[in-house]
Amino acid sequence: MLLEKYKPDILVITGHDGMIKKGTKYNDIYNYRNSIYFINSVIEARKWNSMGRDLVIFAGACQSYYEAIMDAGANFASSPGRILIDFMDPLIVAEKIALTDESKYVTISDIENELRDGIKGVNGIGAMGKKKIIVTKM
């Protein structure tokens, strides 16, 4: 309902997460505190807008199930290294997408040096920038 009302082109879904048994069972969704909610949120958002080009999604938090979040349809997600991410990392990714010209494709290599832990904390398939330049004639 909120997606339909506001029609965002960048969606950040984050909060808290963590592995229950650290260092084991990386591929078991039941070993994560909240990853299932990030996954379900991405799936629902992709039902509303299936085009990765139109809606850029960042999802996940500390120690999230990165692979499952990406499989659900996110453009960027945390945490491939199952580490604690900086609370600013999702904002840095969203800002880079928002401030990059719409004709340019943003990859993790464009952002990783701005993130505290680089690609251990955040990774993804990338996305087109969202900045539009509007020229009006006077």
C-alpha positions as CSV (number, residue, x, y, z in Angstrom):
1,M,0.0,0.0,0.0
2,L,2.8,2.4,0.9
3,L,4.7,1.6,-2.4
4,E,1.6,2.4,-4.4
5,K,1.1,5.6,-2.5
6,Y,4.6,7.0,-2.7
7,K,6.0,5.3,-5.8
8,P,9.6,5.3,-4.7
9,D,12.5,4.6,-7.1
10,I,14.9,3.6,-4.2
11,L,13.7,1.4,-1.3
12,V,15.9,0.7,1.7
13,I,14.7,-2.2,4.0
14,T,16.9,-2.5,7.0
15,G,16.8,-2.9,10.8
16,H,18.4,-5.6,13.0
17,D,19.4,-9.1,12.2
18,G,22.0,-11.7,13.3
19,M,22.9,-15.3,13.1
20,I,21.7,-17.4,16.0
21,K,24.5,-20.0,15.7
22,K,27.5,-17.9,14.6
23,G,29.8,-19.4,12.0
24,T,27.5,-22.3,11.1
25,K,24.4,-23.1,9.0
26,Y,24.8,-20.1,6.6
27,N,22.2,-21.6,4.2
28,D,19.5,-22.2,6.9
29,I,16.9,-19.4,7.0
30,Y,16.1,-20.4,10.6
31,N,19.6,-19.5,11.7
32,Y,18.8,-15.8,11.2
33,R,16.8,-13.6,13.5
34,N,15.1,-11.4,10.9
35,S,16.4,-12.3,7.4
36,I,13.0,-13.9,6.5
37,Y,11.3,-10.5,6.9
38,F,13.9,-8.8,4.6
39,I,13.4,-11.6,2.1
40,N,9.6,-11.3,2.2
41,S,9.7,-7.5,2.0
42,V,11.8,-7.7,-1.2
43,I,9.5,-10.3,-2.7
44,E,6.5,-8.0,-2.0
45,A,8.3,-5.0,-3.4
46,R,9.1,-6.9,-6.6
47,K,5.5,-7.9,-7.0
48,W,4.7,-4.1,-7.0
49,N,7.6,-3.3,-9.4
50,S,9.4,-6.3,-11.0
51,M,11.8,-4.1,-13.0
52,G,15.1,-3.8,-11.1
53,R,15.8,-0.7,-13.3
54,D,12.8,1.1,-12.0
55,L,12.9,0.2,-8.3
56,V,16.3,-0.1,-6.7
57,I,16.2,-2.2,-3.5
58,F,18.8,-2.3,-0.7
59,A,17.8,-4.9,2.0
60,G,19.4,-6.5,5.0
61,A,21.2,-5.7,8.2
62,C,24.0,-7.1,10.3
63,Q,24.8,-10.7,9.5
64,S,21.8,-11.1,7.2
65,Y,21.3,-14.0,4.8
66,Y,22.8,-12.1,1.8
67,E,22.3,-14.8,-0.9
68,A,18.6,-15.3,-0.1
69,I,17.9,-11.6,-0.1
70,M,19.6,-11.2,-3.4
71,D,17.7,-14.2,-4.8
72,A,14.5,-12.5,-3.7
73,G,15.2,-9.6,-6.0
74,A,17.3,-7.0,-4.2
75,N,19.9,-4.9,-6.1
76,F,22.2,-4.6,-3.0
77,A,22.1,-6.5,0.3
78,S,24.1,-7.1,3.4
79,S,26.0,-9.0,4.8
80,P,27.9,-11.4,2.5
81,G,30.7,-11.7,5.1
82,R,28.1,-12.3,7.9
83,I,29.6,-9.3,9.7
84,L,28.2,-6.3,11.6
85,I,27.6,-3.5,9.1
86,D,27.8,0.2,9.8
87,F,24.4,1.8,10.2
88,M,25.4,4.3,7.5
89,D,26.1,1.6,4.8
90,P,22.6,1.4,3.5
91,L,22.4,5.2,3.3
92,I,25.7,5.5,1.5
93,V,24.4,3.0,-1.2
94,A,21.1,4.8,-1.5
95,E,22.8,8.2,-1.8
96,K,25.2,7.0,-4.5
97,I,22.3,5.6,-6.5
98,A,20.3,8.8,-6.0
99,L,23.1,11.2,-7.0
100,T,24.4,9.2,-10.0
101,D,23.1,10.2,-13.4
102,E,20.3,8.0,-14.8
103,S,22.5,7.0,-17.8
104,K,25.2,5.5,-15.5
105,Y,25.2,2.0,-13.9
106,V,26.4,1.9,-10.3
107,T,28.3,-1.2,-9.2
108,I,29.6,-2.1,-5.8
109,S,33.1,-1.2,-7.0
110,D,31.9,2.4,-7.2
111,I,30.8,2.4,-3.6
112,E,33.0,-0.2,-1.7
113,N,35.7,2.3,-0.6
114,E,33.0,4.5,1.0
115,L,31.7,1.6,3.1
116,R,33.3,0.7,6.4
117,D,33.9,-2.9,5.6
118,G,33.6,-2.8,1.8
119,I,32.2,-5.9,0.0
120,K,32.3,-8.0,3.2
121,G,29.5,-5.8,4.5
122,V,27.5,-5.0,1.4
123,N,27.4,-6.4,-2.2
124,G,25.0,-6.6,-5.1
125,I,24.3,-6.7,-8.8
126,G,24.2,-2.9,-9.1
127,A,21.6,-0.4,-10.5
128,M,21.1,2.5,-12.8
129,G,21.5,5.9,-11.2
130,K,18.4,7.9,-10.5
131,K,19.5,11.5,-11.0
132,K,17.6,13.3,-13.7
133,I,18.7,16.5,-15.3
134,I,15.7,18.5,-16.5
135,V,16.4,21.4,-18.9
136,T,13.7,24.0,-19.4
137,K,13.7,26.6,-22.1
138,M,13.0,30.1,-21.1
